Amino acid sequence: MPFPNIDPIAFAIGPVAIRWYALAYLFGVLLGAAYGYLLLANQRLWHRGNPPFPAKDIWDFAFWAMLAIVIGGRAGYVLFYNLPFYLANPTQIINTLDGGMSYHGGMLGLMLAAILFTRSKGGNWLSSLDLIAAVATIGIFLGRIANFINSELYGAPTTAPWGVIFPTDPLQVARHPSQLYEAALEGIVLFLVIRVATHVFYALRKPGLVAGIFAIGYALSRIAVEFVRLPDEQLGYLYLGWVTMGQLLSLPILVGGLVLVVYAATRRDNPLRP
């Protein structure tokens, strides 16, 4: 089917163009913070009735989260996806107009920001990872929709009736809309799974459990979609003609998630609580 006629630029103010991709980051953080506020305010959800920090502080954290996501995402892309180019052209590192952002780098930046912010508040840093795990799916969903609007990160050719002909594709063939696959799996499905875990099984009462569930769900979803998503052109397939950088970077996330789930599920109390 043809690509919907969506302009990547949402609106312009004089010479300044505001893109859907930038709005996805902004609203991902704002909506995530709003949902995080509701979670933090509901003390009965948390271990011993104590969230990682007071609900009112989520707006302060949102500012640091935005910086951490952008800086971490850009640094991750430079290091993991195109390091030789940026070593030869260091001034291009800060040029984010090329769209080069890494989810894995952004996630590491956000985790570091959450840990440092929570420690400054005297809270349990594992619970802060649970918090960002519970809200991160909102930003992931919006980001993948923005990738689709940008006609980027599309998949391999397909004969499926939902295949999309992207305007940026030089071959102009129907391809898997892998951005929408990820939006559905890493965004909607994972959000619902975590919502059930937090509000039905009270998983936030075991610090680290929700973060582990998120890590496992994200890693499995990303690894699966990478089988039909084209790798970055400058990298290609790394091994065996099908292994991608996205899959390799997702493996430690999967392992870390399994470790967190086992730890949280087998500990009656959390010794990390100050």
Buried (B, 14 or more C-beta within 10 A) or exposed (E): EEBEEEEBEBEEEEEEEEBBBBBBBEBBBBBBBBBBBEBBEBEEBBBEEEBBBEBEBBEEBBEBBBEBBBBBBBBBBBEBBBEEBBEEEEEBBEEBEEBBBBBBBBBBBBBBBBBEBBBEBEBBBBBBBBBBBBBBBBBBBBBBBBBBBBBBBBBBBBEEEEBBBBEEBEEEEBBBBBBBBBBBBBBEBBBEBBEEBBBEEBBBBBBBBBBBBBBBBBBBBBBBBBBBBBBBEEEEBEEEEEBBBBBBBBEEBBEBBBEBBEBBEEBEEBEEEE
